[in-house]
């Protein structure tokens, strides 16, 4: 058992083989925090820090149907991560912008 404990690192997911897979792109619904809570406008191409489970990875967003998402509003987006992470549909995540909490979302489709 000590061998398994040494093999698991922060960001890893223990799961039954084949039950979950890593993805670098996904579709999601996001909602931004209020300006008072740190929310700021998001446009296509913005580079954000995404947090899901215990993983944190940089990624960029592509907005669908709107040019900008304002604080307290939501949008459908495609997220392209710089590294693949274990994801499932309906999985929640949070994101940060410029070092501050900016909003949250839910994975709606895999892969994008």
C-alpha positions, 0 to 999 in steps of 0.5 A: 500500500505504501507504493500507491501512496507514493504514486499519488500526487496533488491533482491526480484522480483515483478512479476505476480504469476507464471510468473518467478521462482527461480532457483539455477542452470542454463546453460549459455554462459560466456565471460571473461574480458581482464586481464587489466580489471580484467579478470583471468582464470576460471576453473571448480569448481571456486567459483564466485560472480554472480550479476543479477538484484539487487541480488548478490549470490555465485555460482560455475561453471562447464565448458563444452568442455574446461579445462580453460577459459582464459581472452577475451574468452568464454565458455558454463558453468553450474552455481550452485548457493548457493541460488535460485534467480529469473531467465529467459532464455536470462537474462544477469548477471555479475560475480566477482572473487577474489573481482574484475569484471571478466566477464559477461554472458547470461542464456541459459537454465533453469533448468540446 
